[in-house]
Amino acid sequence: MRISQIIPIFLVVFALLAVSSLFTVDEREYAIKLRLGKIEQADYKPGLHIKRPFFDEIKKFDKRLRTVDLPAEEFPTKEQKYMVVDSFVKWRINDVLTFFKSVGGRSNQAERRLATIINDSLRSAIANHTIQEAISEKRNSIMEAVQKAVNAEAAILGIEVTDVRIKRLDFPQRIRVDVFKRMAKGREKVAREIRSTGQEEAKKIRASADRQKQEILAEAYRTAETDRGEGDAKAAEIYAKAYGKDPEFYRFYRSLNAYKSSFNSKEDVFVVQPDSEFFRYMNSSTGK
């Protein structure tokens, strides 16, 4: 084989060896170098690094924060009533060597073990509290205690739990209907009490309004009668003065008003003697 043919082959082999001897580590990754299956190095910083071809194997792991939704579980409360707890956890690798040794670097296995740890911690925490405490402001302190307990056990996996939260806390379906019925009865009782109180207040207000109405009407009637009496007295006084000044004219005026009142319709019929006292001013303006 000629040298001109060997040189290109040599260059290709050299390039392949050079490429297989280099690897990069991203700032978002951890890297472990295995030599013949044994851990050789794990403290790699971001950048370009060298390895032995065919002998060294590089394992990379994501160091970013991960979120895992845990399956809903039923946990008993302090009152021995079961609640459905739906939660999630945020975690990340903080010790890549421990992580690799404990779960072989498999994230799914780490998450299964982490779910078991969290469920045990949640079960213990919920069992020490009532339903009211679990859904009140004390819920945050419960989750902080759960996170602290989980981190203590998660350390053996080489991971750190940054947050554990309950997304939903509810009664199981089999007792939810009964709970809702009890809640509805409680609300109905409160509604009846409020309605009864309202009716009593309405009766008091209505009675007070009726009493005030009667008082106002009585006062108005008294005032009206007083004014009417004063008006009648004033009219009588005026009539008396007018009568005293000209009695004959007063009698004439009263007779005209009587004629007007008696004959206010064309169909009226009045049977009386023509020379009666009633028609005295019909026969003569002087009434004689």
ABEGO torsion letter per residue (X at the ends): XBAAAAAAAAAAAAAAAAAAABBBBBAABBBBBBBGGBBABAABBBEBBBBBBGABBBBBBBABBBBBBBBBBBBBBAAGBBBBBBBBBBBBBABAAAAAAAAGGBAAAAAAAAAAAAAAAAAAAAAABBAAAAABAAAAAAAAAAAAAAAAAAAAAGBBBABBBBABBBBBAAAAAAAAAAAAAAAAAAAAAAAAAAAAAAAAAAAAAAAAAAAAAAAAAAAAAAAAAAAAAAAAAAAAAAAAABAAAAAAAAAAAAAAAABABAABBBBBBAABAAAAAAABAAGX
